[in-house]
């Protein structure tokens, strides 16, 4: 079994960042799959879903390695349990990305041209929520490897508030998208496609929600110290 610590070192915070890099690659792959379905290149999504499965497996491996190797000696200002909670939330993002990919693999997700503009806006907003959460994780590791103080904490707070607002905006877009989807379903009468589209929209929203939770967890963790 591959030991990630041999590549990234034994510092848990570097392993935390290594884990986020793996999670980020899962989001990137999911975006590649979304790009393909929007272009109608459905058959090309299957290899990407297989890659997503491998990425999620690697994220699980690293999560377990961090859990097994973590030591209080590495955490002068943060609890071991809090770091583990962060890893679990990060790992959940990769899990949700794989779930979304699997939904694409069941059958061709032919998104109606009437939905595409709103769907693209929604997907972009969900992606922005992830990228903002990723920045918060980077900020956390910078703080913990340097010194912690008031200005650093306020910067993180501002970043988390920004992430939360974008997640709120994504939820508003999701509601609009669902209304349009329900309206179309009454005309097109394709229940299977309606159900698949509905589940995929929900899966993207779950990714954004977990990203927001990750950001808030970091803020609460720093607020304890």
C-alpha positions in Angstrom: 0.0 0.0 0.0 1.3 3.4 -0.9 2.5 5.5 2.0 1.7 9.2 1.3 4.0 10.2 4.1 7.0 9.0 2.1 6.1 11.5 -0.6 4.8 14.5 1.5 6.6 14.0 4.8 5.2 13.1 8.2 4.0 16.6 9.1 0.2 16.3 9.5 -0.4 19.8 8.1 1.5 18.9 5.0 -0.5 15.7 4.8 -3.7 17.8 5.2 -2.7 19.9 2.2 -1.8 16.7 0.3 -5.2 15.4 1.0 -6.8 18.7 -0.2 -4.8 18.4 -3.4 -6.3 14.9 -4.0 -9.8 16.3 -3.2 -9.2 19.2 -5.6 -8.3 16.7 -8.4 -11.7 15.0 -7.8 -13.5 18.3 -8.3 -11.5 19.0 -11.4 -12.4 15.6 -12.9 -16.0 16.2 -12.1 -15.9 19.5 -13.9 -14.3 17.7 -16.9 -17.3 15.3 -16.9 -19.8 18.2 -16.7 -18.1 19.9 -19.6 -18.5 16.8 -21.7 -22.2 16.3 -20.9 -22.9 19.9 -21.8 -21.3 19.2 -25.2 -23.3 16.0 -25.6 -20.1 13.8 -25.5 -21.7 11.3 -23.1 -19.6 8.3 -23.9 -16.4 10.1 -22.9 -17.6 10.5 -19.3 -17.1 6.9 -18.4 -13.3 6.9 -18.1 -13.5 10.1 -16.0 -15.9 8.4 -13.6 -13.4 5.6 -13.3 -10.7 8.1 -12.5 -12.9 9.7 -9.9 -13.2 6.4 -8.2 -9.5 6.0 -8.0 -9.0 9.5 -6.7 -11.6 9.0 -4.0 -9.9 5.7 -3.0 -6.6 7.6 -2.7 -8.3 10.3 -0.6 -9.6 7.5 1.7 -6.1 6.0 2.0 -4.5 9.3 3.0 -7.4 10.0 5.5 -6.6 6.7 7.2 -2.9 7.4 7.1 -3.3 10.7 8.8 -5.6 9.2 11.4 -3.0 6.5 12.2 0.0 8.8 12.2 -1.4 11.9 14.0 0.3 12.9 17.3 -0.4 15.6 19.8 3.2 16.6 19.5 2.4 18.3 16.2 -0.4 20.4 17.6 0.6 23.2 19.9 -2.5 25.2 19.3 -5.0 22.9 17.8 -6.7 19.7 19.0 -6.0 16.4 17.3 -9.8 15.8 17.1 -10.3 19.0 15.2 -7.7 18.0 12.6 -9.4 14.7 12.2 -12.8 16.4 11.7 -11.3 18.6 9.0 -9.9 15.5 7.2 -13.3 13.8 7.4 -15.0 16.9 5.8 -12.4 17.2 3.1 -12.8 13.5 2.4 -16.6 14.0 2.2 -16.1 16.4 -0.7 -14.3 13.7 -2.7 -17.1 11.2 -1.8 -19.7 13.6 -3.0 -17.8 14.3 -6.3 -17.7 10.5 -6.9 -21.5 10.3 -6.2 -22.1 13.0 -8.7 -19.9 11.2 -11.2 -21.7 8.0 -10.7 -25.0 9.7 -11.4 -23.6 10.7 -14.8 -22.6 7.1 -15.5 -26.0 5.6 -15.2 -27.3 6.9 -18.5 -26.8 10.0 -20.7 -27.7 13.1 -18.8 -29.0 15.2 -21.6 -29.7 18.5 -19.9 -32.4 20.5 -21.7 -31.2 23.5 -23.6 -33.7 25.5 -21.6 -31.9 24.5 -18.4 -28.3 24.8 -19.6 -27.7 28.6 -19.0 -29.0 28.4 -15.4 -27.3 25.0 -14.8 -24.0 26.5 -15.9 -24.4 29.4 -13.5 -25.3 27.0 -10.7 -22.3 24.8 -11.4 -19.9 27.7 -11.6 -21.2 29.0 -8.2 -20.8 25.6 -6.6 -17.2 25.5 -8.0 -16.5 28.9 -6.5 -17.6 27.7 -3.1 -15.2 24.9 -3.3 -12.3 27.1 -4.4 -13.0 29.5 -1.6 -13.1 26.7 1.0 -9.8 25.5 -0.5 -8.3 28.9 0.2 -9.5 28.8 3.8 -7.7 25.5 4.2 -4.5 27.0 2.8 -4.9 29.9 5.2 -5.2 27.5 8.1 -2.0 25.7 7.3 -0.1 29.0 6.9 -1.4 30.2 10.3 -0.5 27.0 12.0 3.0 26.8 10.5 3.7 30.5 11.4 2.1 32.4 14.3 -1.5 32.9 15.2 -3.0 36.2 16.0 -5.8 38.6 15.7 -5.2 39.9 12.1 -4.8 36.3 10.8 -8.1 35.2 12.5 -10.0 38.2 11.1 -8.8 37.4 7.6 -10.0 33.8 7.9 -13.3 35.1 9.3 -13.8 37.3 6.2 -12.9 34.4 3.9 -15.4 32.1 5.6 -18.2 34.7 5.4 -17.5 35.1 1.7 -17.7 31.3 1.3 -20.9 31.2 3.2 -22.5 33.9 1.1 -21.5 32.1 -2.1 -23.0 28.9 -0.8 -26.2 30.9 -0.1 -26.1 32.2 -3.7 -25.7 28.6 -5.0 -28.7 27.5 -3.0 -30.8 30.3 -4.6 -29.7 29.2 -8.0 -30.5 25.6 -7.1 -34.0 26.6 -6.2 -34.5 28.4 -9.5 -33.1 25.4 -11.4 -35.4 23.0 -9.6 -38.4 25.2 -10.5 -37.4 25.2 -14.1 -36.8 21.4 -14.0 -40.2 20.7 -12.5 -41.8 22.9 -15.1 -40.1 21.1 -18.0 -40.9 17.7 -16.6 -44.6 18.4 -16.9 -44.1 19.0 -20.6 -41.5 16.3 -21.5 -42.8 13.4 -19.4 -39.4 11.7 -19.1 -39.4 10.8 -15.4 -36.1 8.9 -15.6 -34.3 11.9 -17.0 -36.0 14.2 -14.5 -35.0 12.0 -11.6 -31.4 11.8 -12.8 -31.1 15.6 -13.4 -32.7 16.2 -10.0 -30.2 13.9 -8.2 -27.3 15.5 -10.0 -28.3 19.0 -9.1 -28.7 17.9 -5.5 -25.2 16.3 -5.6 -23.6 19.5 -6.7 -25.4 21.3 -3.9 -24.2 18.8 -1.4 -20.6 19.5 -2.4 -21.1 23.2 -1.9 -22.7 22.6 1.5 -19.9 20.4 2.7 -17.4 23.0 1.6 -19.2 25.7 3.6 -19.2 23.3 6.6 -15.4 22.8 6.2 -14.8 26.6 6.2 -16.9 27.1 9.3 -15.2 24.2 11.0 -11.8 25.9 10.4 -13.2 29.1 11.8 -14.5 27.4 14.9 -11.3 25.5 15.4 -9.2 28.7 15.3 -11.7 30.5 17.6 -11.0 28.0 20.3 -7.4 29.1 20.6 
